[in-house]
Amino acid sequence: MFADYFTGQMRRTYECLLPDGTTAPCGPGVEQCVPYTSDWPLPDLPRFHLLDPSCVMNDPNGPVYDDVHGMYHVFFQDHLAIPPGGGPVWAHVCSRDLVHWARLPVALWNDEAYDSQAIFTGSATVFLDQIVQVYPGICTEDVWPECETGTTLALALPANRSDPFLTNWTKPFELNPIANNTQRDPTSAWRTAHGEWRLSTYDAELFATADFKEWYRVGTQPGFEVGECPSLMPLPRSVPSANISSTGRIEAEGGGGAGGSALGGDDASPSTRGATLSSPTHVHKWSHDWVDSYRPGVYIDGPPGKPGVWIPTVDWAFGNASQVADVGAFYASKDLAGPEPRGRRIVWGWTAYAGPFQGVLSLAREVTWHPVLRQLLFSPLAEQDGLRQLPKLVDEGPIPLGAGGVHQLGTWAAGGAGRQAEVEVSFALPGHAASFGVSVMGDGDGTTGMLFFAEYVPPPTAQRLGRRLPHRMGAMLGAPHAIRVGSVNLSISTQYQPWMPNTTLWCCDYTSVNGTDAAACQAACVAAAPTCAAWTFSAADAQHGARPKCTLRSAVANTAQTMWRPPIRSEGATSGVLGAPSKLLGGKTDTLLIAPTDTNLTIRVYVDHGLAEGFWQGGRVAMTRIATPAYTGASEGFAVHAVDAVTLVRAEAWRVGDIWVSAEEVLRTPRPKTTGDEASSRSHYDDDP
């Protein structure tokens, strides 16, 4: 959870609005927040992302699929509370198709002594067809004398199991709290091979139960990282048809690489029998410092009273380190186990859409395992296609693009179709190094907006040969190779030029070198590329005894920050940037693995007003970006960029519809299909013929 971020930033929300415009203490039936600013709720809010239009919100909480009623439920941190609590509490939305959603009343209020201050981030478990939410209650000693750490663990159950919306929840008096003086953020519980159910918390402490009534502390799980919103999930299902091991051996769907020592005998969990050190069985996830980390590994259940065994696996790009789900504005993710197809894992993250004043949840993403690349994918759901509106906004290709070319895909009036859309572009992988991408949330001519790009480099010769061979044979010829992809706000970056007289920069200097003039300083930066991205030459200042100085910079902004500053005027100084998109201000980059059989590179971007989510190769890389500063032009559109010559194979775009419907409309929606393999993630780009 990340509610403590807001505690120091926002006033507490005790008062809520009534329909007549007056206020009353927040509580059941009174849950519309008083405006925080004169223009609240903020204009131009996203339309196909989950959010609360009136209250500050953050982490997703306790997502769960209810098989009894065929309903998905998502909860999230909503910043209001029953006085004198500080909040947050749990808001509630539901859906049957993961596309159209209905808002429901607040599910969990801070209405007990052990949670009188707030309800922080928790998780759901389905136990004997009952949905159990385990959550951290935030308490104070004056209300709950046993409150020493400020946190308890408690559980909540649906008050009426026959209600398809699970509108009301109860906190069994005889059971709560299930643990005192704990840390926060309990995971969903998993059933061990020994019949226990276990969960872990922020500090990797394990709690166990046989019946969700009596709980005990097991101890700390060795190897689990400390972090917010943790999760331990079985290895998700494999990318469809990507069932080739890293050695070229054909594996069963869901299999991993070959080799390693077998772990777990007859007493091991069914999910770990026969596992090897190179074939993960589980994924451990945690959030820390605005980064969501996912680490595949082998997990073996411990017997009652003892922790389990956790061994991270070694993978192509990440070694035994973790994989970052999204290097952009994505945090505190929570996952659920979907219905059929078996092994489907769906995740939402939190995006701070407008600083601390407004949050939204990311699009739902399916997490899958790619056994060839040995990495997780975070892919938009196939169900998302249900929001596409016809006719298409764009349908073009193939188009050869020359070096330095920008091809407009279309423009629309401000606030129109280009503001709420999905665009997908696919490029043929060239035989030479090339940078290319697509820009959105700008004027459509490529000078403004958010550019999602790839900096492609060809693979070794053996892998190029592999592309000409059948899929399975080609996969045997070499390992994947890595390229850099990313996104950059062109609206900011155009303020930075290769040569800027009387200008200095404010960030990221890493060394100073001798330089007689600005041209020599620029040449020194070029020679030090890619480490050097920008430079500043300061002339001699006899009055202050300063000698000529050449400063080399690794970037022009700390890209971990959302704040930005323009170049600074400084008499006698000259600065410049080298121009690589991955190094410009506002840029974010990540590593994309290219499989030996890939022939195209596809970038898909969802634009929802000031928010954009980009996916490379169907989710091998995902990146969430916010337009800061926001684009305010008279028209909006998309453009394809080619720094080097490349062929645009296909470009498509659709307007995306709104997601909000009534609860009655949700109930009329058919139940999700629970057999076969009709529902899958948008990761089919990994299956080039």
Phi, psi and omega per residue, in radians:
M1 nan 2.792 -3.134
F2 -2.348 0.469 -3.079
A3 -1.142 -0.491 -3.107
D4 -1.128 -0.379 3.067
Y5 -1.055 -0.697 -3.073
F6 -1.358 -0.420 -3.019
T7 -0.979 -0.737 -3.130
G8 -1.532 -0.148 -3.030
Q9 -1.763 -0.478 -2.974
M10 -2.205 2.637 2.991
R11 -1.229 2.669 3.118
R12 -1.292 2.518 -3.081
T13 -1.758 1.636 3.049
Y14 -1.689 -0.549 -3.041
E15 -1.750 2.349 3.114
C16 -2.158 2.832 -3.089
L17 -1.477 2.470 2.973
L18 -1.711 2.834 -3.120
P19 -0.980 -0.510 -3.122
D20 -1.477 0.091 3.109
G21 1.606 -0.169 3.056
T22 -1.431 3.052 -3.106
T23 -2.071 2.787 3.093
A24 -2.655 2.808 3.103
P25 -1.000 2.399 3.120
C26 -1.104 2.582 3.111
G27 2.962 -3.097 -3.132
P28 -0.893 2.210 -3.119
G29 1.485 -0.180 3.126
V30 -2.273 1.524 -2.974
E31 -2.462 0.443 2.991
Q32 -1.698 2.123 -3.025
C33 -1.249 2.572 3.017
V34 -1.196 2.429 -3.118
P35 -0.961 2.404 3.140
Y36 -1.459 -0.515 -3.136
T37 -2.390 2.993 -3.084
S38 -1.133 -0.440 -3.141
D39 -1.838 0.400 -3.139
W40 -1.499 2.466 -0.053
P41 -1.187 2.641 -3.041
L42 -1.032 2.475 3.104
P43 -1.232 2.818 3.002
D44 1.076 0.693 3.101
L45 -1.253 2.654 3.061
P46 -0.982 2.663 -3.045
R47 -2.035 -0.266 3.083
F48 -2.191 0.518 2.988
H49 -2.104 2.605 3.122
L50 -1.249 2.280 3.130
L51 -2.830 2.926 2.972
D52 -1.877 2.060 -3.062
P53 -1.241 -0.255 -3.067
S54 -1.968 -0.452 -3.042
C55 -1.977 2.653 2.936
V56 -1.086 2.441 3.136
M57 -2.465 2.744 3.006
N58 -2.527 -2.137 -2.845
D59 -0.816 2.433 2.871
P60 -1.155 2.573 -3.106
N61 -2.318 2.491 2.920
G62 0.767 0.712 3.111
P63 -1.099 2.517 -3.060
V64 -2.761 2.573 2.985
Y65 -1.783 2.179 -3.140
D66 -1.698 1.805 -3.084
D67 -1.242 -0.392 3.127
V68 -1.087 -0.742 -3.087
H69 -1.950 0.016 -3.138
G70 1.098 0.812 -3.023
M71 -2.315 2.382 2.981
Y72 -1.593 2.394 3.079
H73 -2.176 2.330 3.036
V74 -2.229 2.352 3.084
F75 -2.048 2.779 3.083
F76 -2.697 2.823 -3.128
Q77 -1.204 2.080 3.134
D78 -2.062 2.255 -2.954
H79 -1.595 1.329 2.937
L80 -2.593 2.922 -3.063
A81 -2.864 2.722 2.950
I82 -1.257 2.251 3.132
P83 -1.021 2.499 0.104
P84 -1.715 0.371 -3.112
G85 -1.104 2.776 -3.133
G86 -1.709 -0.194 -3.084
G87 1.322 2.972 0.228
P88 -1.547 3.103 2.990
V89 -2.204 -3.079 -3.068
W90 -1.772 1.953 2.934
A91 -1.327 2.924 -2.938
H92 -2.569 2.279 3.020
V93 -2.352 2.763 -3.120
C94 -2.482 2.780 -3.108
S95 -2.775 2.710 2.989
R96 -1.879 -0.318 -3.058
D97 -2.113 0.093 -3.128
L98 1.105 0.265 -3.132
V99 -2.165 -0.864 -3.134
H100 -1.818 2.287 -2.990
W101 -2.231 2.608 3.071
A102 -2.088 2.435 3.043
R103 -1.435 2.406 3.112
L104 -2.133 2.923 3.114
P105 -1.088 2.787 3.053
V106 -0.890 2.315 -3.073
A107 -1.517 -0.794 -3.082
L108 -2.162 2.065 3.077
W109 -1.783 2.810 3.066
N110 -1.456 1.243 -2.961
D111 -2.037 0.253 3.065
E112 -2.162 2.765 -3.107
A113 -1.045 -0.625 -3.083
Y114 -1.432 -0.069 3.055
D115 -2.402 0.558 -2.977
S116 -1.171 -0.356 -3.125
Q117 -1.575 -0.738 -3.052
A118 -2.976 2.853 2.993
I119 -2.005 1.892 -3.110
F120 -1.554 -2.953 -2.979
T121 -1.256 2.220 3.103
G122 -2.321 -2.968 -3.017
S123 -2.480 2.748 -3.119
A124 -1.830 2.595 3.006
T125 -2.387 2.406 3.033
V126 -1.639 2.052 -3.074
F127 -2.229 1.960 -3.133
L128 0.927 0.820 -3.136
D129 1.163 0.099 3.067
Q130 -1.780 2.421 3.080
I131 -1.614 2.146 -3.121
V132 -2.028 2.112 3.035
Q133 -1.733 2.109 3.028
V134 -1.835 2.186 -3.012
Y135 -2.388 2.774 3.028
P136 -1.529 2.112 2.996
G137 -1.576 2.271 3.128
I138 -1.664 2.177 -2.971
C139 -2.238 2.994 3.010
T140 -2.304 2.637 -3.069
E141 -1.134 -0.524 -3.114
D142 -1.216 -0.412 3.104
V143 -1.750 -0.650 -3.131
W144 -2.217 1.678 -3.006
P145 -0.992 -0.455 -3.140
E146 -1.434 0.084 -3.076
C147 -1.444 1.727 3.136
E148 -1.785 -0.753 3.138
T149 -1.578 -0.128 -3.091
G150 1.530 -0.008 -3.062
T151 -2.386 2.383 2.966
T152 -2.144 2.842 2.951
L153 -1.883 2.314 -3.124
A154 -2.417 2.882 3.105
L155 -2.199 2.689 3.115
A156 -2.314 2.522 -3.121
L157 -2.216 2.652 3.041
P158 -1.027 2.320 3.140
A159 -1.259 -0.480 -3.130
N160 -2.386 1.763 -3.055
R161 -1.183 -0.302 3.125
S162 -1.461 -0.143 3.122
D163 -1.395 2.027 -3.097
P164 -1.142 -0.365 -3.117
F165 -1.598 -0.161 -3.092
L166 0.840 0.890 -3.018
T167 -1.197 -0.783 -3.064
N168 -1.890 2.498 -3.110
W169 -2.199 2.613 3.126
T170 -2.154 2.630 3.123
K171 -2.024 1.737 -3.017
P172 -0.971 2.095 -3.072
F173 -1.061 -0.688 -3.040
E174 -1.296 -0.203 -3.103
L175 -1.864 -0.478 -2.969
N176 -1.694 2.630 -0.219
P177 -1.271 2.667 -3.125
I178 -1.375 -0.314 3.071
A179 -2.722 2.389 3.093
N180 -1.775 2.690 2.985
N181 0.953 1.049 -3.121
T182 -2.002 -3.098 2.869
Q183 -1.675 3.043 -2.995
R184 -1.624 -3.048 2.956
D185 1.074 1.062 3.069
P186 -1.199 2.544 3.067
T187 -1.410 2.986 2.843
S188 -1.091 2.634 3.140
A189 -1.482 2.568 3.038
W190 -2.108 2.603 -3.129
R191 -1.597 2.201 -3.111
T192 -1.469 2.948 3.092
A193 -1.150 -0.258 -3.090
H194 -1.744 0.144 3.037
G195 1.601 -0.070 3.094
E196 -1.493 2.787 2.909
W197 -1.905 2.364 -3.112
R198 -2.290 2.655 2.983
L199 -2.462 2.833 3.069
S200 -2.183 2.849 -3.115
T201 -2.091 -3.092 -3.103
Y202 -0.797 -0.717 -3.061
D203 -1.617 0.296 3.113
A204 1.168 0.344 3.062
E205 -1.422 2.418 -3.124
L206 -1.711 2.422 3.015
F207 -2.149 2.493 -3.056
A208 -2.306 2.664 3.099
T209 -2.711 2.741 3.012
A210 -1.757 -0.413 -2.995
D211 -2.417 0.148 -3.094
F212 1.147 0.290 3.079
K213 -1.962 -0.926 3.119
E214 -1.784 2.170 -3.092
W215 -2.118 2.683 3.010
Y216 -2.506 2.779 3.126
R217 -1.509 2.245 3.134
V218 -1.551 -0.656 -3.042
G219 2.256 -3.062 -3.117
T220 -1.495 2.390 3.121
Q221 -1.431 1.958 3.107
P222 -1.032 2.388 3.087
G223 1.617 -0.352 3.093
F224 -1.343 2.272 3.097
E225 -1.267 2.571 3.025
V226 -1.381 2.307 3.141
G227 3.102 2.930 -3.100
E228 -1.330 2.689 3.011
C229 0.825 0.925 -3.113
P230 -1.264 2.884 3.072
S231 -2.723 2.523 2.939
L232 -2.134 2.017 -3.086
M233 -2.167 2.563 2.979
P234 -1.020 2.655 3.101
L235 -0.944 2.167 -3.114
P236 -1.117 2.910 3.133
R237 -1.085 2.732 -3.117
S238 -1.329 2.721 2.992
V239 -0.982 2.286 -3.093
P240 -0.919 2.234 3.065
S241 1.256 0.017 3.137
A242 -1.613 0.841 -2.991
N243 -1.747 0.963 3.060
I244 -2.112 2.239 -3.120
S245 -1.269 2.927 -3.123
S246 -1.120 -0.316 3.114
T247 -1.629 -0.024 -3.112
G248 1.635 -0.090 3.116
R249 -1.290 2.442 3.108
I250 -1.352 2.214 -3.118
E251 -1.986 2.770 2.991
A252 -1.111 2.645 3.107
E253 -0.912 2.216 -3.094
G254 1.662 -0.077 -3.120
G255 -1.351 2.858 3.106
G256 -2.003 -2.716 -3.119
G257 -1.311 2.987 3.140
A258 -1.669 2.880 3.053
G259 1.667 3.017 3.134
G260 1.670 2.969 3.140
S261 -1.635 2.429 3.124
A262 -1.141 2.437 -3.131
L263 -2.095 2.389 3.027
G264 1.506 2.130 3.085
G265 -1.765 -2.568 -3.085
D266 -1.133 -0.396 -3.112
D267 -1.573 -0.034 -3.106
A268 -1.346 2.866 3.049
S269 -1.040 2.537 3.101
P270 -0.953 -0.525 -3.105
S271 -1.343 -0.183 -3.109
T272 -2.012 -0.101 3.109
R273 -1.085 2.247 3.104
G274 1.376 0.043 3.135
A275 -1.187 2.702 3.081
T276 -2.153 2.929 -3.119
L277 -1.116 -0.337 3.137
S278 -1.789 -0.046 3.098
S279 -2.045 1.814 -3.081
P280 -1.159 2.656 3.061
T281 -1.938 -0.416 -3.041
H282 -2.477 2.983 3.016
V283 -2.283 2.246 3.022
H284 -1.810 2.302 -3.089
K285 -2.167 2.485 3.026
W286 -2.643 2.841 -3.131
S287 -2.140 2.369 3.134
H288 -2.777 2.351 3.035
D289 0.929 0.798 3.075
W290 1.172 0.394 3.101
V291 -2.218 2.302 3.041
D292 -1.759 2.024 -3.053
S293 -1.909 2.369 3.106
Y294 -2.166 2.214 -3.092
R295 -2.211 1.940 3.035
P296 -1.206 2.637 3.124
G297 -3.053 -3.071 3.086
V298 -1.827 2.178 3.099
Y299 -2.068 2.256 3.099
I300 -2.094 2.198 -3.118
D301 -1.053 2.470 2.991
G302 -1.556 2.688 3.069
P303 -1.193 2.927 3.132
P304 -0.895 2.309 3.107
G305 1.553 -0.122 -3.106
K306 -2.251 2.505 3.087
P307 -1.141 2.908 3.074
G308 -1.482 -2.961 3.093
V309 -2.002 2.285 3.134
W310 -2.211 2.135 -3.132
I311 -2.252 1.900 3.074
P312 -1.089 2.546 3.091
T313 -1.608 2.880 -3.121
V314 -1.802 2.272 -3.034
D315 -2.276 2.942 -3.022
W316 -0.936 -1.062 -2.957
A317 -1.610 -0.400 -2.933
F318 -1.956 -0.067 -3.066
G319 1.034 -2.312 3.030
N320 -1.786 0.326 3.091
A321 -1.496 3.092 -3.113
S322 -1.523 2.828 3.046
Q323 -1.815 2.305 3.122
V324 -1.476 2.229 -3.086
A325 -1.157 -0.628 -3.012
D326 -2.904 2.043 -3.093
V327 -1.422 -0.023 3.137
G328 -1.580 -2.521 -3.069
A329 -1.496 1.308 -3.041
F330 -2.563 2.189 -3.043
Y331 -2.739 2.821 2.977
A332 0.991 0.722 -3.045
S333 -1.215 2.627 3.074
K334 -2.292 2.585 -3.037
D335 -2.191 2.816 3.008
L336 -2.379 2.720 3.018
A337 -1.569 2.042 -3.108
G338 -1.393 3.014 3.024
P339 -1.249 -2.853 3.139
E340 -0.997 2.588 0.067
P341 -1.208 2.538 -3.041
R342 -1.013 2.438 3.105
G343 1.545 0.067 -3.129
R344 -1.248 2.243 -3.124
R345 -2.162 2.141 -3.064
I346 -2.035 2.419 -3.033
V347 -2.363 2.534 2.976
W348 -2.137 2.555 3.010
G349 -2.103 2.951 3.117
W350 -1.764 2.389 3.090
T351 -2.131 2.171 3.078
A352 -1.401 1.526 -2.953
Y353 -1.109 -0.684 -3.103
A354 -2.403 1.171 -3.110
G355 1.082 -2.560 -3.116
P356 -1.381 -0.011 -2.986
F357 -1.644 -0.251 3.135
Q358 -2.719 2.291 3.070
G359 -2.127 2.792 2.989
V360 -2.418 2.849 2.984
L361 -1.623 2.564 3.073
S362 -1.116 2.933 2.933
L363 -1.045 2.582 3.028
A364 -1.098 2.403 -3.135
R365 -2.246 2.464 3.009
E366 -1.589 2.355 3.056
V367 -1.665 2.175 3.084
T368 -2.268 2.891 -3.138
W369 -1.929 2.272 3.096
H370 -1.800 1.804 -3.025
P371 -1.238 -0.345 3.078
V372 -1.359 -0.879 3.132
L373 -1.395 -0.271 -3.114
R374 0.954 0.947 3.088
Q375 -2.586 2.858 3.029
L376 -1.518 2.566 3.007
L377 -1.975 2.556 3.107
F378 -2.152 1.670 -2.892
S379 -1.963 2.491 3.011
P380 -1.068 2.550 -3.098
L381 -1.226 2.580 3.032
A382 -1.065 -0.546 3.123
E383 -1.039 -0.446 -3.131
Q384 -1.022 -0.485 3.128
D385 -1.052 -0.378 -3.139
G386 -1.139 -0.225 3.107
L387 -1.643 -0.071 3.121
R388 -1.154 2.407 3.116
Q389 -1.964 2.456 -3.138
L390 -1.833 2.681 0.028
P391 -1.284 2.897 3.094
K392 -1.086 2.572 3.027
L393 -1.327 -0.613 -3.085
V394 -2.483 2.448 2.994
D395 -2.744 1.656 -3.037
E396 -2.382 2.846 3.004
G397 2.045 2.749 0.039
P398 -1.381 2.628 -3.133
I399 -2.407 2.082 3.032
P400 -1.305 2.312 -3.129
L401 -1.991 2.246 3.096
G402 -1.383 2.870 3.131
A403 -1.045 2.342 3.135
G404 1.367 0.184 -3.068
G405 -1.512 2.602 3.001
V406 -2.234 2.156 -3.115
H407 -1.973 2.054 3.134
Q408 -1.287 2.272 3.089
L409 -1.630 -0.280 3.124
G410 2.610 2.671 3.067
T411 -2.332 2.646 -3.121
W412 -2.441 2.839 3.125
A413 -1.037 2.573 -3.133
A414 -0.943 2.358 -3.123
G415 1.411 0.063 -3.088
G416 -1.660 -2.489 -3.000
A417 -1.046 -0.600 -3.114
G418 -1.229 -0.181 -3.103
R419 -1.588 -0.246 -3.065
Q420 -2.533 1.446 -2.910
A421 -2.645 2.938 3.001
E422 -2.174 2.290 3.114
V423 -2.281 2.407 3.118
E424 -2.319 2.257 3.096
V425 -2.196 2.489 -3.137
S426 -2.259 2.264 -3.108
F427 -2.012 2.469 3.003
A428 -1.266 2.302 3.126
L429 -1.203 2.096 -3.082
P430 -1.426 2.989 3.086
G431 -1.542 0.133 -3.132
H432 -2.342 2.890 3.073
A433 -1.128 2.414 -3.095
A434 -2.760 2.504 3.038
S435 -1.965 2.357 -3.102
F436 -2.773 2.865 -3.124
G437 3.110 -2.910 -3.130
V438 -2.409 2.407 3.108
S439 -1.898 2.522 3.131
V440 -2.371 3.026 3.099
M441 0.972 0.624 3.101
G442 -2.438 -2.847 -3.032
D443 -1.443 -0.083 3.088
G444 1.594 -0.207 3.108
D445 -1.689 0.040 3.059
G446 1.566 0.040 -3.131
T447 -1.619 -0.333 3.126
T448 -2.325 2.984 3.090
G449 1.824 -3.006 3.140
M450 -1.797 2.114 -3.137
L451 -1.711 2.153 3.007
F452 -1.796 2.109 -2.911
F453 -2.354 2.936 3.003
A454 -2.312 2.419 3.032
E455 -1.911 1.546 -2.982
Y456 -1.445 2.452 2.959
V457 -2.258 2.484 -3.094
P458 -1.182 2.743 3.101
P459 -1.421 3.014 3.012
P460 -1.032 2.863 -3.062
T461 -0.965 -0.751 -3.099
A462 -1.044 -0.638 -3.131
Q463 -1.310 -0.568 3.062
R464 -1.119 -0.690 3.058
L465 -1.079 -0.701 -3.124
G466 -1.020 -0.504 -3.128
R467 -1.194 -0.373 -3.120
R468 -1.566 -0.101 -3.088
L469 -1.791 2.877 3.069
P470 -0.936 2.683 -2.998
H471 -0.864 -0.923 -3.016
R472 -1.237 -0.658 3.122
M473 -1.201 -0.720 -3.139
G474 -1.087 -0.564 -3.113
A475 -1.172 -0.324 -3.095
M476 -1.425 -0.227 -2.922
L477 -1.487 -0.127 3.137
G478 3.067 2.896 3.112
A479 -1.356 2.816 3.002
P480 -1.066 2.770 3.032
H481 -2.161 2.717 -2.976
A482 -1.808 2.476 2.988
I483 -2.273 2.964 3.141
R484 -1.777 2.349 3.031
V485 -2.247 2.881 3.135
G486 3.112 -2.920 3.141
S487 -2.541 2.605 -3.116
V488 -2.573 2.480 3.122
N489 -1.472 1.785 -3.115
L490 -1.105 -0.486 -3.135
S491 -1.105 -0.501 3.064
I492 -1.532 -0.783 -2.956
S493 -1.134 -0.449 3.133
T494 -1.146 -0.246 3.082
Q495 -1.352 -0.180 -3.089
Y496 -1.942 2.126 -3.039
Q497 -2.066 2.835 3.116
P498 -1.081 -0.452 -3.099
W499 -2.478 2.023 -3.066
M500 -2.308 1.697 3.120
P501 -1.143 2.667 3.088
N502 0.910 0.741 -3.077
T503 -2.460 2.438 2.971
T504 -2.183 2.935 3.137
L505 -2.017 2.862 -2.936
W506 -1.993 0.078 -2.999
C507 -2.490 2.682 2.685
C508 1.241 0.534 3.026
D509 -1.279 2.380 -3.112
Y510 -2.126 -0.234 3.069
T511 -2.890 2.841 3.018
S512 -2.140 2.446 -3.129
V513 -2.258 2.871 3.078
N514 -1.188 2.415 3.109
G515 -2.730 2.256 -3.098
T516 -1.515 -0.419 3.134
D517 -2.756 3.094 -3.060
A518 -1.136 -0.648 -3.139
A519 -1.105 -0.691 3.113
A520 -1.176 -0.609 3.106
C521 -1.169 -0.745 3.090
Q522 -1.062 -0.735 3.135
A523 -1.115 -0.626 3.116
A524 -1.141 -0.655 3.109
C525 -1.192 -0.742 3.108
V526 -1.038 -0.726 -3.140
A527 -1.161 -0.487 -3.108
A528 -1.641 0.031 3.122
A529 -1.141 2.573 0.136
P530 -1.540 -0.038 3.118
T531 -1.033 -0.721 3.124
C532 -1.566 2.249 3.130
A533 -2.029 -0.348 -3.096
A534 -2.718 2.855 -3.071
W535 -2.593 2.786 3.048
T536 -2.476 2.238 3.043
F537 -1.907 2.170 3.100
S538 -1.902 2.152 -3.117
A539 -1.233 2.898 3.109
A540 -1.097 2.517 3.112
D541 -2.228 1.640 -3.057
A542 -1.109 -0.585 -3.098
Q543 -1.087 -0.641 -3.120
H544 -1.849 0.115 3.088
G545 1.252 0.395 -3.103
A546 -1.587 2.367 3.089
R547 -1.562 2.868 3.050
P548 -1.011 2.464 -3.054
K549 -2.440 2.318 3.064
C550 -1.976 2.010 -3.119
T551 -1.852 2.207 3.092
L552 -1.761 2.443 -3.033
R553 -2.194 2.487 3.135
S554 -1.423 -0.300 3.138
A555 -2.884 3.134 3.062
V556 -1.972 0.092 3.049
A557 -2.818 2.668 2.982
N558 -1.326 1.816 -2.996
T559 -1.244 -0.092 3.034
A560 -1.338 -0.238 -3.107
Q561 -1.751 2.639 3.097
T562 -1.615 -0.218 3.115
M563 -1.370 2.656 3.097
W564 -2.466 2.753 3.083
R565 -2.360 2.534 3.071
P566 -1.292 2.950 3.051
P567 -0.979 2.649 -3.061
I568 -1.799 2.264 3.112
R569 -1.238 2.316 -3.135
S570 -2.639 1.933 -3.116
E571 -1.035 2.315 3.076
G572 1.534 -0.123 3.132
A573 -1.822 2.597 3.052
T574 -2.279 2.370 -3.127
S575 -2.296 2.899 3.077
G576 -2.882 2.792 3.039
V577 -2.074 2.707 -3.117
L578 -1.416 -0.365 3.001
G579 1.712 -0.077 3.095
A580 -1.124 2.222 -3.082
P581 -0.962 -0.595 -3.069
S582 -1.210 -0.235 -3.091
K583 -1.900 -0.092 -3.066
L584 -1.311 2.849 -3.109
L585 -1.019 2.365 3.137
G586 1.451 0.084 -3.076
G587 -1.459 2.605 3.005
K588 -2.278 2.437 3.132
T589 -2.322 2.756 3.085
D590 -2.622 3.023 -3.136
T591 -1.773 2.230 3.082
L592 -1.909 2.235 3.071
L593 -1.530 2.266 3.089
I594 -1.797 2.141 -3.132
A595 -1.349 2.684 -3.139
P596 -1.022 -0.437 -3.095
T597 -1.690 -0.015 3.130
D598 -1.159 2.371 3.045
T599 -2.049 -0.401 3.119
N600 -2.191 2.803 3.014
L601 -2.152 2.139 -3.046
T602 -1.987 2.363 3.054
I603 -2.126 2.168 3.092
R604 -2.027 2.296 -3.117
V605 -2.271 2.290 3.019
Y606 -1.810 2.168 -3.120
V607 -1.917 2.098 3.110
D608 -2.250 1.441 -3.104
H609 1.078 -1.964 -3.099
G610 -1.569 0.190 -3.073
L611 -2.112 2.413 3.096
A612 -2.379 2.392 3.061
E613 -2.102 2.125 -3.105
G614 -1.900 2.529 -3.141
F615 -2.357 2.176 3.094
W616 -1.766 2.351 3.121
Q617 0.875 0.805 3.032
G618 1.239 0.256 3.074
G619 2.100 0.101 3.029
R620 -1.057 -0.587 2.963
V621 -2.287 2.371 3.047
A622 -2.200 2.526 -3.081
M623 -2.629 2.178 -3.138
T624 -1.837 2.236 -3.101
R625 -2.275 2.593 3.098
I626 -2.046 2.363 -3.131
A627 -1.330 1.711 3.111
T628 -2.277 1.961 -0.005
P629 -1.278 2.724 -3.112
A630 -1.202 2.533 3.054
Y631 -1.338 2.348 -3.059
T632 -2.265 0.507 -3.122
G633 -1.250 3.016 -3.100
A634 -1.382 -0.295 3.113
S635 -2.476 2.817 -3.112
E636 -2.395 2.562 -3.138
G637 -2.932 -2.966 -3.118
F638 -2.143 2.644 3.084
A639 -2.549 2.544 3.057
V640 -1.719 2.378 -3.091
H641 -2.010 2.426 3.052
A642 -2.365 1.734 3.054
V643 -1.156 -0.608 3.093
D644 -2.180 2.830 -3.086
A645 -1.064 2.338 -3.116
V646 -2.790 2.776 3.103
T647 -1.819 2.181 2.997
L648 -1.429 1.910 -3.092
V649 -1.281 -0.766 -3.093
R650 -2.757 2.456 3.005
A651 -2.307 2.209 3.115
E652 -2.333 2.629 3.068
A653 -2.657 2.585 3.129
W654 -2.371 2.601 2.884
R655 -1.315 2.468 -3.114
V656 -1.851 2.328 -3.112
G657 -1.389 2.981 3.088
D658 -1.324 2.798 -3.086
I659 -1.826 -0.300 -2.929
W660 -1.472 2.266 3.083
V661 -2.388 3.080 3.107
S662 -1.416 2.839 3.084
A663 -1.066 -0.616 3.135
E664 -1.140 -0.670 3.101
E665 -1.155 -0.660 3.072
V666 -1.057 -0.770 -3.094
L667 -1.135 -0.511 3.122
R668 -1.364 -0.232 3.130
T669 -1.247 2.377 3.118
P670 -1.014 2.594 3.068
R671 -1.038 2.650 3.070
P672 -1.043 2.550 3.041
K673 -1.205 2.402 -3.074
T674 -2.162 0.327 3.043
T675 -2.365 2.756 3.108
G676 1.328 -2.751 -3.039
D677 -2.366 0.673 -3.066
E678 -1.194 -0.640 -3.090
A679 -1.655 2.234 3.104
S680 -2.635 2.918 -3.107
S681 -1.416 2.933 3.131
R682 -1.460 0.950 -3.085
S683 -1.982 0.346 -3.047
H684 -1.260 -0.125 3.131
Y685 -1.203 -0.191 3.116
D686 -1.438 0.021 -3.015
D687 -2.040 0.794 3.115
D688 -0.995 2.384 3.139
P689 -1.193 nan nan
